[in-house]
């Protein structure tokens, strides 16, 4: 197993650790910085999320730079990303930070686009590469989750709800990029309509 795939496996292994830290009852011990007050277990979970998110960038970079692209990585790398984000979003519902409909929109889009990619690969061998709206969606989702976990650190004292702003951007680009994927891949349904 190459280094890029090991990072993908590490990211998947960090997901249960991240979730367990967030289900531990809030401790009286908190971390305070930039107007944010964060329970220690949530702070450590946030650090794990940041690290796991960084491994997503790093494994892709290493795979491309050193020509380490494998079938394992092509399947599990995006799956690990989706599992990490979905786990974080579900835990944010549990914590009362976001509303369930937001998670339903994001998860539905991910399932639909993943299904479309499978159909495209099976029927035509084509792969739809991630376009700019999809990259903005991913970036805003990840950073929104980080700001939720760190209680809007750096912006709380200014009264700027950075996590909510980024999540609104993420929801917009989740819908927009989902529609874009289906528009670009509409030819796969041509014969069945």
Secondary structure, DSSP 8 states (H G I E B T S, - for coil): --HHHHHHHHHHHHHHHHHHHHHS---S-EEEETTEEEEHHHHHHHHHHHHHHHHHHHHHHHHHHTT---HHHHHHHHHHHHHHHHHHHHHHHHTTSS-HHHHHHHHHHHHHHHHHHHHHHHHH-------HHHHHHHHHHHHHHHHHHTTTTTTTTTT--HHHHHHHHHHHHHHHHHHHHHHHTGGGGGGG-
